[in-house]
Amino acid sequence: MKAKIEVVKTLLDALPYIKRFHNERIVIKYGGSAQTSDELKQKFAQDIVLLQTVGMRPIIVHGGGKSITELLSRLGIGTEFIDGQRVTTREVMRVVEMVLRGEINSEIVSLLNSHGGKAIGISGKDGKFLEAVPKDFKKFQYTGAIKSVNPDVVENIIDDGFIPVIAPIASSGQFNHPGFNINADLVASRVAIAIKARKLIFLTDTEGVLDENMRLLGRLSIDDIDRLKGSGVISGGMIPKVDASIEALKGGVKKAHIIDGRVEHSVLLEILTSSGIGTCID
């Protein structure tokens, strides 16, 4: 009986957040260990389906850089990074689309559906959802920068009761063009702005943003982030996530969260508890 009462208490604790975020759009960038561990994949799917079931509107944006690199290696195709970003040749772009759209996106959709959700996978090429221009063609070739987002594509999927699962590939708007490979963090930010999301959540392989002593920083402002970047405390792979968070906040998103995707049910812990588990940026 005591265990049952604890379950009820947990549900009652979550109730205010379920009410607060009912019908709100929540964009989740899905990556890191949460995307590669079979056990964490199942927990993630359970979290997303529960959010949809209680009336929230989750939107998934996924990456897949490790899988792309692995397939390129198996195919004997070289890959180069400049300033942490992949140089996407036409040949590499074919593999990027094969992995992101054909493999990872389909797997996430299937996983969500198997847990009782209703999910539909898309890329930025579908319905001219994302259009892009070269970031710097001489330097990065088919690595792009987003020019426009058509929110109607995602809104229609949500209105029909489905969870959108988005692969970070964009169209050029030109016939017979291979499209562009886009940083998934930036896609998540631009999508969150376009659909007026309440929250933007990044799943990572760290607790969140850490200070110089490797302690979690639970809450940060834009000014805090600028200071920490200037001092070198925020560096490397965390920079695109905080930059995307700042872009989203400036674009009208209420809060951005950087959380540890290695923790089971991390999405629920962040959204449905008062303490959360990562770094909140607002």
Summary of the structure (lengths in Angstrom):
residues: 282
radius of gyration: 18.6
end to end distance: 40.7
largest distance: 66.9
contacts: 967
relative contact order: 0.16
helix: 46%
strand: 23%
